[in-house]
Amino acid sequence: MDQDIRAKASHIPVSAQKARLVVDLVRGKDVIEALNILAYTPNKAAQPLSDLIRSAVANAENNFGMNRYDLYIHKIVADEGPTRKWRRFGARGRVKPRLRRSSHLAVILREHKGA
């Protein structure tokens, strides 16, 4: 049976729509390859996602004794988090809404079959 290594990050200050663009780059890739891709991705969501994958790799190495070179990203998702509603003052005494969106990231790593 395959062992799932999970890690979650909540309240990341990037919208889920923008985070999914970065998530799609690394879905299904080996962990080392995914971290290399994220290191050169200029999006704001790349850094928290890289930290999340590193955390999952550390969980696999320390808690389950797995090798980081045998791991791949089995499942990775970016869900919507809470939206903070701020306001900005506009012309003629009006108020313009500003939505500060956030996201929740989750990753599941698995070991390759031959490992």
C-alpha positions as CSV (number, residue, x, y, z in Angstrom):
1,M,0.0,0.0,0.0
2,D,1.2,3.5,-0.8
3,Q,2.0,5.8,2.1
4,D,0.7,9.3,1.8
5,I,2.8,12.1,3.1
6,R,0.6,15.2,3.7
7,A,1.3,18.9,4.4
8,K,-1.0,21.8,4.5
9,A,-0.6,25.6,4.5
10,S,-3.5,27.9,5.4
11,H,-4.2,31.6,4.9
12,I,-1.6,32.2,2.2
13,P,-2.1,35.8,1.0
14,V,-2.5,34.9,-2.7
15,S,-5.8,34.3,-4.4
16,A,-6.6,30.7,-5.2
17,Q,-6.9,31.4,-8.9
18,K,-3.3,32.7,-9.0
19,A,-2.0,29.9,-6.8
20,R,-3.5,27.3,-9.2
21,L,-1.4,28.7,-12.0
22,V,1.7,27.7,-10.1
23,V,0.3,24.5,-8.7
24,D,-0.4,23.3,-12.3
25,L,3.3,23.7,-13.1
26,V,4.4,21.1,-10.5
27,R,1.5,18.6,-10.4
28,G,2.8,15.0,-10.9
29,K,6.5,15.9,-11.0
30,D,9.3,14.5,-8.9
31,V,9.9,16.6,-5.7
32,I,13.4,17.7,-6.7
33,E,12.2,18.8,-10.2
34,A,9.3,20.6,-8.7
35,L,11.5,22.5,-6.3
36,N,13.8,23.5,-9.2
37,I,10.8,24.8,-11.2
38,L,9.5,26.8,-8.3
39,A,12.9,28.3,-7.6
40,Y,12.8,30.1,-11.0
41,T,9.0,30.9,-11.0
42,P,8.5,34.6,-10.5
43,N,4.9,34.3,-9.2
44,K,4.2,35.3,-5.6
45,A,2.6,31.9,-4.8
46,A,5.8,30.1,-5.7
47,Q,7.6,30.7,-2.4
48,P,4.9,29.5,-0.1
49,L,4.3,26.4,-2.3
50,S,8.0,25.7,-2.3
51,D,8.1,25.9,1.5
52,L,5.1,23.6,1.7
53,I,6.8,20.9,-0.5
54,R,9.9,21.2,1.5
55,S,7.9,20.6,4.7
56,A,6.3,17.5,3.2
57,V,9.7,16.2,2.2
58,A,11.0,16.8,5.7
59,N,7.9,14.9,7.1
60,A,8.7,12.0,4.8
61,E,12.4,11.9,5.7
62,N,12.1,12.3,9.5
63,N,8.8,10.5,10.2
64,F,8.8,7.7,7.7
65,G,12.5,7.3,6.7
66,M,11.9,7.9,3.0
67,N,14.5,9.2,0.5
68,R,13.6,12.6,-1.1
69,Y,14.8,11.4,-4.5
70,D,12.1,8.7,-4.5
71,L,9.2,11.0,-3.9
72,Y,6.8,12.6,-6.3
73,I,3.8,14.9,-6.0
74,H,0.7,12.7,-6.1
75,K,-1.9,15.4,-5.5
76,I,-1.7,19.1,-4.9
77,V,-4.6,21.6,-4.6
78,A,-5.1,25.3,-4.0
79,D,-8.5,26.0,-2.4
80,E,-10.1,29.4,-1.5
81,G,-9.5,30.8,1.9
82,P,-11.2,33.6,3.7
83,T,-11.6,36.9,1.9
84,R,-11.0,40.0,3.9
85,K,-13.2,42.9,2.9
86,W,-11.5,46.3,3.0
87,R,-12.6,49.6,1.6
88,R,-11.0,52.3,-0.3
89,F,-12.5,55.8,-0.5
90,G,-13.5,57.0,-3.9
91,A,-14.7,60.2,-5.5
92,R,-17.8,62.0,-4.4
93,G,-17.8,60.4,-0.9
94,R,-18.3,56.9,-2.2
95,V,-16.6,53.7,-1.0
96,K,-15.0,51.2,-3.3
97,P,-14.7,47.7,-2.0
98,R,-11.3,45.9,-2.0
99,L,-11.2,42.1,-1.6
100,R,-8.0,40.7,-0.1
101,R,-8.2,37.0,-1.1
102,S,-6.3,34.2,0.5
103,S,-5.9,30.5,-0.2
104,H,-5.2,27.1,1.4
105,L,-2.6,24.8,-0.1
106,A,-2.4,21.1,0.4
107,V,0.1,18.6,-1.0
108,I,0.2,14.8,-0.9
109,L,3.5,13.0,-1.7
110,R,4.0,9.4,-2.5
111,E,7.0,7.1,-3.1
112,H,7.7,5.7,-6.6
113,K,6.7,2.1,-7.0
114,G,10.2,0.8,-7.5
115,A,11.6,2.5,-4.5
